[in-house]
Amino acid sequence: MEYGNIYVERIKSLCRQRDISVNKLANMSDVKQSTLDNIMRGLTKNPRVKTLHKVAIAFNMTLAEFLNFDELNNYSFEDDQD
C-alpha cells in the first residue's frame, strides 16, 4: 500500500465501524469538507498533524490511538521515491 493511502484506509475503516459518512465526519471533526475530500481522494498524500488530530478527536480517539494501526506501524520507507 502506498503511504498516501494509509490514512485513507484508516479513515474509511473507522467510518465503516462507526457507521459515519465522510460528510458527517467533516462536521464532527470541524475539518473542511474539501480538505477531507482531498485526503480521501488521495490528492493530499501527507495530511497535517492538526487535521489528523481533529479527525481522531471526532472518532473519540487520541492522535496516538488513531495512528496506532498495523499498516502505518509496519510501513517501510525503503522503497519510497520521496
VODREN-772765 format. One record per residue: chain; residue in three letters; residue number from 1; x, y, z of N, C-alpha, C in turn. Coordinates in steps of 0.2 Angstrom, whole numbers. Example, Ala and Ser with C-alpha at 12.3 -4.5 7.8 and 13.67 -1.06 7.14 Angstrom:
<recs>
{chain = A | res = ALA | n = 1 | neast = 66 | nnorth = -28 | nup = 39 | caeast = 62 | canorth = -22 | caup = 39 | ceast = 66 | cnorth = -16 | cup = 39}
{chain = A | res = SER | n = 2 | neast = 64 | nnorth = -11 | nup = 35 | caeast = 68 | canorth = -5 | caup = 36 | ceast = 64 | cnorth = 0 | cup = 39}
</recs>
This chain:
<recs>
{chain = A | res = MET | n = 1 | neast = 4 | nnorth = -6 | nup = 0 | caeast = 0 | canorth = 0 | caup = 0 | ceast = 4 | cnorth = 6 | cup = 0}
{chain = A | res = GLU | n = 2 | neast = 3 | nnorth = 11 | nup = -4 | caeast = 6 | canorth = 17 | caup = -4 | ceast = 5 | cnorth = 21 | cup = 2}
{chain = A | res = TYR | n = 3 | neast = 10 | nnorth = 25 | nup = 4 | caeast = 10 | canorth = 29 | caup = 10 | ceast = 4 | cnorth = 34 | cup = 10}
{chain = A | res = GLY | n = 4 | neast = 2 | nnorth = 37 | nup = 5 | caeast = -3 | canorth = 42 | caup = 5 | ceast = -10 | cnorth = 38 | cup = 6}
{chain = A | res = ASN | n = 5 | neast = -10 | nnorth = 32 | nup = 4 | caeast = -17 | canorth = 29 | caup = 5 | ceast = -18 | cnorth = 26 | cup = 12}
{chain = A | res = ILE | n = 6 | neast = -13 | nnorth = 26 | nup = 16 | caeast = -13 | canorth = 23 | caup = 23 | ceast = -19 | cnorth = 26 | cup = 27}
{chain = A | res = TYR | n = 7 | neast = -18 | nnorth = 33 | nup = 27 | caeast = -23 | canorth = 37 | caup = 31 | ceast = -30 | cnorth = 36 | cup = 28}
{chain = A | res = VAL | n = 8 | neast = -31 | nnorth = 36 | nup = 21 | caeast = -37 | canorth = 35 | caup = 18 | ceast = -40 | cnorth = 28 | cup = 21}
{chain = A | res = GLU | n = 9 | neast = -37 | nnorth = 23 | nup = 20 | caeast = -39 | canorth = 17 | caup = 23 | ceast = -41 | cnorth = 17 | cup = 30}
{chain = A | res = ARG | n = 10 | neast = -37 | nnorth = 20 | nup = 34 | caeast = -39 | canorth = 21 | caup = 41 | ceast = -45 | cnorth = 24 | cup = 42}
{chain = A | res = ILE | n = 11 | neast = -46 | nnorth = 30 | nup = 39 | caeast = -52 | canorth = 34 | caup = 40 | ceast = -58 | cnorth = 30 | cup = 37}
{chain = A | res = LYS | n = 12 | neast = -58 | nnorth = 27 | nup = 32 | caeast = -63 | canorth = 23 | caup = 29 | ceast = -65 | cnorth = 17 | cup = 34}
{chain = A | res = SER | n = 13 | neast = -60 | nnorth = 14 | nup = 36 | caeast = -61 | canorth = 8 | caup = 41 | ceast = -65 | cnorth = 11 | cup = 47}
{chain = A | res = LEU | n = 14 | neast = -63 | nnorth = 16 | nup = 50 | caeast = -66 | canorth = 19 | caup = 56 | ceast = -73 | cnorth = 21 | cup = 55}
{chain = A | res = CYS | n = 15 | neast = -74 | nnorth = 24 | nup = 49 | caeast = -81 | canorth = 27 | caup = 47 | ceast = -85 | cnorth = 21 | cup = 46}
{chain = A | res = ARG | n = 16 | neast = -83 | nnorth = 15 | nup = 43 | caeast = -87 | canorth = 9 | caup = 42 | ceast = -89 | cnorth = 6 | cup = 49}
{chain = A | res = GLN | n = 17 | neast = -84 | nnorth = 6 | nup = 54 | caeast = -85 | canorth = 3 | caup = 60 | ceast = -90 | cnorth = 7 | cup = 64}
{chain = A | res = ARG | n = 18 | neast = -90 | nnorth = 14 | nup = 63 | caeast = -95 | canorth = 18 | caup = 67 | ceast = -101 | cnorth = 20 | cup = 63}
{chain = A | res = ASP | n = 19 | neast = -101 | nnorth = 18 | nup = 57 | caeast = -107 | canorth = 20 | caup = 53 | ceast = -108 | cnorth = 27 | cup = 52}
{chain = A | res = ILE | n = 20 | neast = -102 | nnorth = 30 | nup = 50 | caeast = -101 | canorth = 38 | caup = 49 | ceast = -99 | cnorth = 39 | cup = 42}
{chain = A | res = SER | n = 21 | neast = -103 | nnorth = 44 | nup = 39 | caeast = -101 | canorth = 46 | caup = 32 | ceast = -95 | cnorth = 50 | cup = 33}
{chain = A | res = VAL | n = 22 | neast = -92 | nnorth = 51 | nup = 27 | caeast = -86 | canorth = 56 | caup = 27 | ceast = -89 | cnorth = 63 | cup = 28}
{chain = A | res = ASN | n = 23 | neast = -95 | nnorth = 65 | nup = 25 | caeast = -98 | canorth = 71 | caup = 26 | ceast = -99 | cnorth = 72 | cup = 34}
{chain = A | res = LYS | n = 24 | neast = -102 | nnorth = 67 | nup = 37 | caeast = -103 | canorth = 68 | caup = 44 | ceast = -97 | cnorth = 69 | cup = 48}
{chain = A | res = LEU | n = 25 | neast = -92 | nnorth = 65 | nup = 46 | caeast = -85 | canorth = 66 | caup = 49 | ceast = -82 | cnorth = 73 | cup = 49}
{chain = A | res = ALA | n = 26 | neast = -83 | nnorth = 76 | nup = 43 | caeast = -81 | canorth = 83 | caup = 42 | ceast = -84 | cnorth = 87 | cup = 47}
{chain = A | res = ASN | n = 27 | neast = -91 | nnorth = 86 | nup = 48 | caeast = -94 | canorth = 90 | caup = 53 | ceast = -92 | cnorth = 89 | cup = 60}
{chain = A | res = MET | n = 28 | neast = -91 | nnorth = 83 | nup = 61 | caeast = -89 | canorth = 81 | caup = 68 | ceast = -82 | cnorth = 83 | cup = 70}
{chain = A | res = SER | n = 29 | neast = -78 | nnorth = 83 | nup = 65 | caeast = -71 | canorth = 85 | caup = 66 | ceast = -69 | cnorth = 92 | cup = 65}
{chain = A | res = ASP | n = 30 | neast = -74 | nnorth = 96 | nup = 63 | caeast = -73 | canorth = 103 | caup = 61 | ceast = -67 | cnorth = 104 | cup = 56}
{chain = A | res = VAL | n = 31 | neast = -67 | nnorth = 99 | nup = 51 | caeast = -62 | canorth = 99 | caup = 46 | ceast = -66 | cnorth = 101 | cup = 40}
{chain = A | res = LYS | n = 32 | neast = -64 | nnorth = 105 | nup = 36 | caeast = -67 | canorth = 107 | caup = 30 | ceast = -69 | cnorth = 101 | cup = 25}
{chain = A | res = GLN | n = 33 | neast = -75 | nnorth = 101 | nup = 23 | caeast = -77 | canorth = 95 | caup = 18 | ceast = -72 | cnorth = 94 | cup = 13}
{chain = A | res = SER | n = 34 | neast = -70 | nnorth = 100 | nup = 10 | caeast = -65 | canorth = 99 | caup = 4 | ceast = -58 | cnorth = 97 | cup = 6}
{chain = A | res = THR | n = 35 | neast = -56 | nnorth = 98 | nup = 12 | caeast = -50 | canorth = 95 | caup = 15 | ceast = -50 | cnorth = 88 | cup = 16}
{chain = A | res = LEU | n = 36 | neast = -56 | nnorth = 86 | nup = 19 | caeast = -57 | canorth = 79 | caup = 20 | ceast = -58 | cnorth = 75 | cup = 13}
{chain = A | res = ASP | n = 37 | neast = -61 | nnorth = 78 | nup = 8 | caeast = -62 | canorth = 75 | caup = 2 | ceast = -55 | cnorth = 74 | cup = -2}
{chain = A | res = ASN | n = 38 | neast = -51 | nnorth = 79 | nup = -1 | caeast = -44 | canorth = 79 | caup = -4 | ceast = -40 | cnorth = 73 | cup = -1}
{chain = A | res = ILE | n = 39 | neast = -41 | nnorth = 72 | nup = 5 | caeast = -37 | canorth = 67 | caup = 9 | ceast = -40 | cnorth = 60 | cup = 6}
{chain = A | res = MET | n = 40 | neast = -47 | nnorth = 59 | nup = 6 | caeast = -50 | canorth = 53 | caup = 4 | ceast = -49 | cnorth = 51 | cup = -3}
{chain = A | res = ARG | n = 41 | neast = -48 | nnorth = 56 | nup = -8 | caeast = -47 | canorth = 55 | caup = -15 | ceast = -39 | cnorth = 54 | cup = -16}
{chain = A | res = GLY | n = 42 | neast = -35 | nnorth = 55 | nup = -11 | caeast = -28 | canorth = 54 | caup = -12 | ceast = -24 | cnorth = 60 | cup = -15}
{chain = A | res = LEU | n = 43 | neast = -28 | nnorth = 66 | nup = -15 | caeast = -25 | canorth = 72 | caup = -18 | ceast = -20 | cnorth = 75 | cup = -12}
{chain = A | res = THR | n = 44 | neast = -22 | nnorth = 74 | nup = -6 | caeast = -17 | canorth = 76 | caup = 0 | ceast = -14 | cnorth = 70 | cup = 2}
{chain = A | res = LYS | n = 45 | neast = -8 | nnorth = 69 | nup = 1 | caeast = -5 | canorth = 62 | caup = 2 | ceast = -2 | cnorth = 62 | cup = 9}
{chain = A | res = ASN | n = 46 | neast = 0 | nnorth = 68 | nup = 12 | caeast = 3 | canorth = 69 | caup = 19 | ceast = -1 | cnorth = 74 | cup = 23}
{chain = A | res = PRO | n = 47 | neast = -7 | nnorth = 72 | nup = 26 | caeast = -11 | canorth = 77 | caup = 29 | ceast = -7 | cnorth = 80 | cup = 35}
{chain = A | res = ARG | n = 48 | neast = -9 | nnorth = 86 | nup = 37 | caeast = -6 | canorth = 89 | caup = 43 | ceast = -8 | cnorth = 86 | cup = 49}
{chain = A | res = VAL | n = 49 | neast = -4 | nnorth = 86 | nup = 54 | caeast = -5 | canorth = 83 | caup = 61 | ceast = -11 | cnorth = 86 | cup = 64}
{chain = A | res = LYS | n = 50 | neast = -12 | nnorth = 92 | nup = 63 | caeast = -18 | canorth = 96 | caup = 66 | ceast = -24 | cnorth = 93 | cup = 63}
{chain = A | res = THR | n = 51 | neast = -24 | nnorth = 92 | nup = 57 | caeast = -30 | canorth = 89 | caup = 53 | ceast = -32 | cnorth = 82 | cup = 56}
{chain = A | res = LEU | n = 52 | neast = -26 | nnorth = 78 | nup = 56 | caeast = -27 | canorth = 71 | caup = 59 | ceast = -29 | cnorth = 71 | cup = 66}
{chain = A | res = HIS | n = 53 | neast = -27 | nnorth = 76 | nup = 70 | caeast = -29 | canorth = 76 | caup = 77 | ceast = -36 | cnorth = 78 | cup = 78}
{chain = A | res = LYS | n = 54 | neast = -39 | nnorth = 82 | nup = 73 | caeast = -46 | canorth = 84 | caup = 73 | ceast = -50 | cnorth = 78 | cup = 71}
{chain = A | res = VAL | n = 55 | neast = -48 | nnorth = 74 | nup = 67 | caeast = -51 | canorth = 68 | caup = 64 | ceast = -51 | cnorth = 63 | cup = 70}
{chain = A | res = ALA | n = 56 | neast = -46 | nnorth = 62 | nup = 73 | caeast = -45 | canorth = 57 | caup = 79 | ceast = -50 | cnorth = 59 | cup = 84}
{chain = A | res = ILE | n = 57 | neast = -50 | nnorth = 65 | nup = 86 | caeast = -55 | canorth = 68 | caup = 91 | ceast = -62 | cnorth = 66 | cup = 89}
{chain = A | res = ALA | n = 58 | neast = -64 | nnorth = 67 | nup = 83 | caeast = -71 | canorth = 65 | caup = 81 | ceast = -72 | cnorth = 58 | cup = 82}
{chain = A | res = PHE | n = 59 | neast = -67 | nnorth = 54 | nup = 81 | caeast = -68 | canorth = 47 | caup = 82 | ceast = -67 | cnorth = 45 | cup = 90}
{chain = A | res = ASN | n = 60 | neast = -67 | nnorth = 50 | nup = 94 | caeast = -66 | canorth = 49 | caup = 101 | ceast = -60 | cnorth = 45 | cup = 103}
{chain = A | res = MET | n = 61 | neast = -54 | nnorth = 47 | nup = 99 | caeast = -48 | canorth = 44 | caup = 100 | ceast = -43 | cnorth = 49 | cup = 101}
{chain = A | res = THR | n = 62 | neast = -37 | nnorth = 47 | nup = 104 | caeast = -31 | canorth = 51 | caup = 104 | ceast = -28 | cnorth = 51 | cup = 98}
{chain = A | res = LEU | n = 63 | neast = -24 | nnorth = 56 | nup = 96 | caeast = -20 | canorth = 55 | caup = 90 | ceast = -15 | cnorth = 49 | cup = 90}
{chain = A | res = ALA | n = 64 | neast = -13 | nnorth = 47 | nup = 96 | caeast = -9 | canorth = 41 | caup = 96 | ceast = -13 | cnorth = 35 | cup = 94}
{chain = A | res = GLU | n = 65 | neast = -19 | nnorth = 35 | nup = 97 | caeast = -23 | canorth = 29 | caup = 95 | ceast = -25 | cnorth = 29 | cup = 88}
{chain = A | res = PHE | n = 66 | neast = -26 | nnorth = 34 | nup = 85 | caeast = -28 | canorth = 35 | caup = 78 | ceast = -22 | cnorth = 32 | cup = 74}
{chain = A | res = LEU | n = 67 | neast = -16 | nnorth = 34 | nup = 76 | caeast = -10 | canorth = 32 | caup = 72 | ceast = -8 | cnorth = 25 | cup = 73}
{chain = A | res = ASN | n = 68 | neast = -10 | nnorth = 22 | nup = 78 | caeast = -8 | canorth = 15 | caup = 80 | ceast = -12 | cnorth = 10 | cup = 77}
{chain = A | res = PHE | n = 69 | neast = -9 | nnorth = 8 | nup = 70 | caeast = -13 | canorth = 3 | caup = 67 | ceast = -7 | cnorth = 0 | cup = 62}
{chain = A | res = ASP | n = 70 | neast = -8 | nnorth = -7 | nup = 61 | caeast = -3 | canorth = -11 | caup = 58 | ceast = 0 | cnorth = -8 | cup = 51}
{chain = A | res = GLU | n = 71 | neast = -4 | nnorth = -6 | nup = 47 | caeast = -2 | canorth = -3 | caup = 40 | ceast = 3 | cnorth = 3 | cup = 41}
{chain = A | res = LEU | n = 72 | neast = 2 | nnorth = 7 | nup = 46 | caeast = 6 | canorth = 13 | caup = 47 | ceast = 13 | cnorth = 10 | cup = 51}
{chain = A | res = ASN | n = 73 | neast = 11 | nnorth = 6 | nup = 56 | caeast = 17 | canorth = 4 | caup = 60 | ceast = 22 | cnorth = 0 | cup = 56}
{chain = A | res = ASN | n = 74 | neast = 19 | nnorth = -4 | nup = 51 | caeast = 24 | canorth = -9 | caup = 48 | ceast = 26 | cnorth = -6 | cup = 41}
{chain = A | res = TYR | n = 75 | neast = 24 | nnorth = 0 | nup = 40 | caeast = 26 | canorth = 3 | caup = 33 | ceast = 34 | cnorth = 4 | cup = 33}
{chain = A | res = SER | n = 76 | neast = 37 | nnorth = 2 | nup = 27 | caeast = 44 | canorth = 3 | caup = 26 | ceast = 45 | cnorth = 9 | cup = 21}
{chain = A | res = PHE | n = 77 | neast = 49 | nnorth = 13 | nup = 23 | caeast = 51 | canorth = 19 | caup = 18 | ceast = 56 | cnorth = 18 | cup = 13}
{chain = A | res = GLU | n = 78 | neast = 59 | nnorth = 12 | nup = 13 | caeast = 65 | canorth = 10 | caup = 9 | ceast = 63 | cnorth = 11 | cup = 2}
{chain = A | res = ASP | n = 79 | neast = 57 | nnorth = 9 | nup = 0 | caeast = 55 | canorth = 9 | caup = -7 | ceast = 52 | cnorth = 16 | cup = -9}
{chain = A | res = ASP | n = 80 | neast = 52 | nnorth = 21 | nup = -5 | caeast = 49 | canorth = 27 | caup = -6 | ceast = 54 | cnorth = 31 | cup = -11}
{chain = A | res = GLN | n = 81 | neast = 50 | nnorth = 35 | nup = -16 | caeast = 54 | canorth = 39 | caup = -20 | ceast = 55 | cnorth = 46 | cup = -18}
{chain = A | res = ASP | n = 82 | neast = 52 | nnorth = 48 | nup = -12 | caeast = 52 | canorth = 55 | caup = -10 | ceast = 59 | cnorth = 56 | cup = -6}
</recs>
